[in-house]
Amino acid sequence: MKKALITGITGQDGSYLAELLLSQGYEVHGLIRRASTFNTQRIDHIYRDPHNGGNLYLHYGDLANAGNMTDLIYSVRPDEVYHLAAQSHVRVSFDLPEYTGDITGLGTIRILEAIRRSGIPARYYQASSSEMFGSAKPPQNEATVFQPQSPYAAAKVYSYWVTRNYREGYNMFACNGILFNHESPRRGETFVTRKITRALAAIVAGKQDSLYLGNLDAKRDWGYAPDYVAAMWKMLQLDHPDDFVIGTGEAHSVREFLDEAFGYLGLEWQKYVQIDARYFRPTEVDYLLSDYSKAHNVLHWEPRVFFRDLVRVMVDADLELIGLQSPGEGRKILETHHGRWHRWEDQILHPEG
């Protein structure tokens, strides 16, 4: 049985990746932070006590503590390490630049050093970000020069290059997944897509009157998170490590997201949305658009859920979370998506099998 270690297992991507790996027969270990409140909601549904046959193990740890990372690698002895944990909110990185650099940047080298020093031949996945492209002209692919526009993006550029350095300097199997924006009902509540769908549900329920946002013209390539974690797994199954851009090849503005979300429920967002200068970044990223042709050709990967359906999935989920009946289109999309799971698994995970 293969063992995998996931940092950031309680986040959106970590929870979907844990589901995927468990379905593939892995023993999954996850790094979680100690907190005064429970923060495991996204993985509670898949957790079973390992003493009663469960294959999911959780470990407390801190990316700021190199010794803790080394002990964890020695203890788990994983075949694969997926490093997803970070201070991942771009706007927050301007307020907490030093903390972002420590956790998002130096946290990566602490994991890589722990693997190197252990001598364990673990395969390593680095969660790189499309934010690294910053002001680079779209579309962006693996050959595009990085032009980071935030402390978060700069920390991710550091992590990207140190991952390549350990691959080339120490012959480590280490891959960078340069993922463009990917969303789901498990997206953090402070990210703009989820902020919109949560507010929309609250407005319909009569619990909220207004939604405050920043730059509505920023364009992003938005995909569905469960599709993207399949790409992570596929990277670590290659014969040789490499770096890959993952996206949908479509870009839509925040304004378009509002159009789709509010329009889905027959509402005009202009009646509820107000612009607040606090949500503008000091340096903005205007236009991110992926060219994922390398992933398509080498990994045989492609996205399954695109923008319109993604918005409906998220709106339905937040309506139902607040106790309202949804139109159901998003739920039907997911039922179809998950109902074809085995065929999807064959096509995405084992296309040549």
N, C-alpha and C positions, 0 to 999 in steps of 0.2 A: 504494500500500500504506500503510495506516495504521500509525503508530508509537505504542506505548504504553510508558510507564515505570512500573514497579512497585517501590515501596519495600517491603522485607520479602518479597522474592520467594522466599526460601528457607524461609519459614514455611508453615504449613498452607494458609492462604488464598492466599498468593502463588503457591504451586506449582499449586494447582487453577486459579487465575485465568490463569496463564501457559499452561496446557494449553488452556483455553477460547479465549484470544485467538489462540493459534497455529492452532487449528482454524478460526478465523474469518478467517485470512489475514493477521494482523497481523505486523509486525516488533516483537518484544518486547525491551525493555531492562529489566534488573533491577539494583537497588542491593543490594550485599552488603557486609558488614563484613569487614575483615581479621581473621583469627584464626590461631592457631598450629596449628589442626586444620581439616580439611575440614568444612564445614557446608552442603554443597549436596546432601545425600542425596535430598531430596524432589524435586529437579529434574534429577538426573543422567540419568534415563531419557528426558528430552525435549531434552537439550542435544546439539546438533551444532555442530561448528566452523563459524562463519559463513563462513570461507574455503572451506568445502566445501558450501555451500548451506544452512546453518542460519540460522534467523531469530531466534535467541535470543542476546542479547548481555548480558554481565555486567560491571558496573562497581563498583569498590571505592569506598566513600564512608562518610560519617559524618553522621548527622542533627544532631550537635552542632556541625558546621562549616558556617556559612552560605555561605562562599565556595565550598566544595565542592559544595553544592547548586546554586548559581548556575551554576558551570562545567558541571555535569552537564546542566542544563536547556538551556543554550546549545548544548552539544555534541550532545545527542540531538534536540532540537527536537521533542518528542513532540506528538501530537494529543490524547492522553489520559494523565493521570497518576493512578495509583491509589496513594494513600498508606496503606499497611497497616502499616508498621513502627512499633514502639512497645516500651516496656517494658510488656508486656501481662499480667503475672501480678499479680492483685489483692493476694494475701497478701504478695508480695515488695515491693509498693509501700509498705507500712507500714514495712518495714525500710530501704528506699532511697527515701524520699520526694523528696529533692532531685533525684536522678538521674531518677526517674520524671517529675517536673515538667519537667526539661530535655528529655528525649528524647520523651516522649509529648505534652507540651504545646507547648514552644517549638520542637520539631522540626517541628511543623505549620506554624508561622508562617514558619520558614525556607524551607520548600517553597513556600508561597504567595507569599512575597516574591520568591523566585527566579523564579516564573512571572510575577508582575506586572512585575518589573524587566526581564525579557527581552522583553516585548511579544509573546510567542508566545501565540496564542489557544488554549492547551491547555485541555481540559476536565478538571476536577479532581474526584476522588472522595475523600472523607474517611471513614476507617473509624471511625465513632462506635460507641458501645457501650451496651447495655442497662444496664450498671452505672451509667450516669449517672442512671437513675431512682431507684436506691437504695431508700429507704424509702417511695417513692410507692405509693399503693394500686393494686393490679392491677385490671383489665388496663391496660397502659400503651400509649399511642399517641403520635403526633406532637404532640398538644396537652397531654400530661402534663407537669407541672412537674418539673424535675430536682431530686433530693434526694440528691446523691452521698454515699457513705458510706466512701470510701477516697481516698488520694492519687491512685491510678490513675483513679478515676471523676472526681475534680475536674479532673485534667489533661485528660481526655476532654471534659468540659464546656467547658473553655477552648478546646479545639480545635474543638468544635462551633460555638461562638459566633464565633470568629475566622473560621471558614469562611463563615458567614453574613455577617459583616461585609465580607469581601472580595467576596462575591457582590453585596452591595447597594452597597458603596462604590466598587468598581472595575468593576462590571458583568462580573465573572468568571463563567464557567459552572462553578459549584462546588456539589456535592451532598454531603449527609450521609447515609450509610447507617447507621441505628441498628440494628445487628444484635444479636439475642439470641444466646444461647450456641449455637455450631455446632461439631460434633465430626466426627471421622473417624479412620481408622487413622493418619493423619498428625498427629494432635493431639500437642502437646508432652507429654512424659512426666511433667511435674510438675502438669499440670491434672487435676482430680479424676476425670474420666471415664476418661482414659487411664491414670491411676494405678491405678484399679480394674481395668481389663481387663488391664493388664500384670501386676499382682500376681496376678490370678486364674490367668493362664497359668503364672506361676512356681510358684504353689501346686500346680496340677495336675501340673507337671513335677517336684515335690518339691524345688524350689530355694528355696522361701520358706515360712515358717510363718504369718506374721502380716501384716496390713495395718493401718497406722495412719492414721486419718482424724480430721477435726474435726467440724463441725456436720452431722449426718445429716439434719436436718429442713429445711435450706435448699431451696427449690423454684426450679427453673429451667425455662425454655422451651428445650429442646434440639432442634436440627435437624441436618441433614447438610450439611457445608461445601460440597461441589460445587453443591448447589442454591443456596446463598447467593451464591456468586461470580457466578452468572448474573444475580442481581438487581443486583449492582454494575455489571456491564456494561450492563444495560438502563437504569440511571439516566443513564448518560452518552450514551445514544442519544436522549434526549428532546429535544423542541423547546425546552423551557425548564427550567432547573435547579430542583430541589426536594429536600426531605428526606423519607426514608421509613423506617418501622419494618419490619424483616424478622424473621419468626419462624414458629412453627408453630401458635400459638394453643392449645398444650397445655403444662401445667406439671407437672413430676414432681420429687419430692424425691431427694436423694442416697440415702436409704434405699430408695426405689423402684428406683433404678439398681442398687443392690446386689442387690435381690430379682430383677430381670430377669437380670443378668449371672450371678450364682451359680446361680440357678434354671435357667437355660439349660443348665447342665452338671450339674444334679441335686445341687447342693451347698447347704448352709446357711451363709450368710455370717456368721451370729452366732458360728460356731466359729472364725473366722479374723480378724475385724475387732476392733480395739481403738481406743478413743478417746484421742487425745493432745491435750492443751490447747494445744500449740504450733501446731496447725493451725486454731485458732479465730482469727477476725479481731477486732481491738479494737472495731470497729463492724460488725455483720453486716447483710447484705441478705437478708431472709427469703423474698421471694416476687416473682419476675419472671415476667410472663405477657404475651405480645404480643397486640396488636390490629393485625394487618397488613392490614386491609381497604383502606387507601389504596393499598398496593402491589398488592394484588389488582385493584383497580379501575383504577388508572392505568398500572401497569407490566404488567398481565396476568400477574402472577407468583404462583405458589403453591408450597409445599413438596411434594416427592415422596416423601421418606423420613421416617417418623415414629419416635417413641421406641423402640418394641419392636424394629423392624427395625434401627434405628441401633445399639442395644446389641449385637445379634447380629453385625452387620457388624464392630464393633470387637473383640468377643471372638474371633471366627473369625480375624481378622487377627493378633491377638497370639498366639493358639495356634500358628498357622502360622509366625509369626516366630521362635518359640522352638523350632520343630521338631516340634510335635505335630500330630496329625490333628484337625481341627475337626469339629463336627457338620455344618457346611456350609451351614446355613440363611442365614447372612450372605453367604456367597459367592454363593449362588443369587440373593439379593436384588440384589447388585451386577451379576451377570451379566445379570439381567433388565433392570435399570436401564440398563446400558451397552449391552445388546443392542438396546434401543429408542432408542439415542442419536439417530438422525436424526429420529425422531418426537418425542422429547423436545425436541430442538433446535428443531423447528418450533413446538411448543406453548409452550415457555418463552421462547425467544429471538425467534421471529418469529410470534407467535400470529395476526397478521392477514395474514400473507404468503400 
